[in-house]
């Protein structure tokens, strides 16, 4: 887990799988111009595609679920040949933390 802290500067922008989900990596993306934070699950065994150089990559389009956020973002992930995460990039949005996601969820609860 120290690898991810070093990679992302101490923030928890990617989390390992939840209980019973050992293959999941979770990312939290906020599309530009939106308040919504979208939780994205990547299955590290099934989602990565093999690149010509023997490494792996994932490109995901992320879009909000409400009418308030109609913009989309692109999540780009690069893995080494052992499927270990090496680089993360977001186009049209920002990568945020799990805490940001939880805070956003708490603002969505009804009275």
C-alpha positions in Angstrom: 0.0 0.0 0.0 3.0 2.3 0.5 3.5 2.1 -3.3 0.1 3.8 -3.9 0.8 6.5 -1.3 4.1 7.3 -3.0 2.6 7.2 -6.4 -0.3 9.5 -5.6 1.5 11.8 -3.1 0.0 10.5 0.1 -3.7 10.8 -1.0 -5.9 7.8 -1.2 -7.0 8.2 -4.8 -7.0 4.5 -5.4 -8.1 1.9 -3.0 -7.7 -1.9 -3.1 -10.8 -4.1 -3.3 -13.5 -4.0 -0.7 -14.1 -7.0 1.5 -14.4 -10.1 -0.7 -13.2 -8.2 -3.8 -9.5 -8.9 -4.0 -9.2 -8.1 -7.8 -10.8 -4.7 -7.6 -9.1 -1.3 -7.8 -11.3 1.7 -7.1 -10.7 5.2 -8.5 -12.7 8.3 -7.8 -13.2 10.8 -10.6 -14.9 14.2 -10.7 -15.7 15.4 -14.2 -14.7 19.0 -15.0 -17.6 21.4 -14.1 -19.4 18.8 -12.0 -19.9 18.3 -8.3 -20.5 14.6 -8.6 -17.8 12.1 -7.8 -18.0 8.8 -9.6 -16.6 5.6 -8.1 -14.9 3.5 -10.8 -14.0 -0.2 -10.3 -11.3 -1.8 -12.3 -10.9 -5.5 -12.3 -7.1 -5.9 -12.5 -7.4 -9.4 -14.0 -10.1 -8.7 -16.7 -10.0 -5.0 -17.6 -6.4 -4.4 -18.7 -5.6 -4.8 -22.4 -2.2 -5.9 -23.6 -0.2 -3.3 -25.3 2.4 -4.0 -28.0 5.3 -3.6 -25.6 4.0 -6.2 -23.2 2.5 -3.8 -20.7 -1.2 -3.3 -20.0 -3.6 -0.3 -20.2 -7.2 0.6 -19.3 -9.1 3.5 -20.8 -12.6 4.1 -19.2 -15.1 6.8 -20.0 -16.6 8.1 -16.8 -19.9 9.9 -16.8 -22.1 11.2 -14.0 -25.4 9.5 -13.2 -27.5 12.6 -12.7 -28.9 15.2 -15.0 -26.8 17.8 -13.2 -23.6 16.3 -14.6 -23.7 15.6 -18.3 -20.0 15.8 -18.9 -17.7 12.9 -19.2 -14.1 12.2 -18.3 -11.6 9.7 -19.5 -9.6 7.6 -17.0 -6.3 6.3 -18.4 -4.4 3.6 -16.5 -1.0 2.1 -17.3 0.2 -1.2 -15.8 3.6 -3.0 -16.1 3.9 -6.5 -17.5 2.9 -7.9 -14.0 -0.3 -5.8 -14.0 1.0 -3.4 -11.3 -0.3 0.1 -11.6 2.4 2.5 -13.0 0.6 5.6 -14.1 -2.9 7.2 -13.8 -4.2 10.1 -15.9 -7.6 11.8 -16.2 -8.7 13.8 -19.2 -11.7 16.1 -18.7 -11.8 15.7 -15.0 -9.7 15.1 -11.9 -8.8 12.2 -9.7 -10.0 12.7 -6.2 -9.8 10.8 -2.9 -12.2 8.2 -1.4 -12.9 10.8 1.3 -14.1 13.2 -1.4 -16.4 10.5 -2.7 -17.8 9.8 0.8 -18.3 13.6 1.4 -20.2 13.9 -1.9 -22.3 10.9 -1.0 -23.2 12.5 2.3 -24.5 15.6 0.5 -26.9 13.5 -1.6 -28.8 12.0 1.3 -32.4 13.3 1.6 -33.8 15.0 4.6 
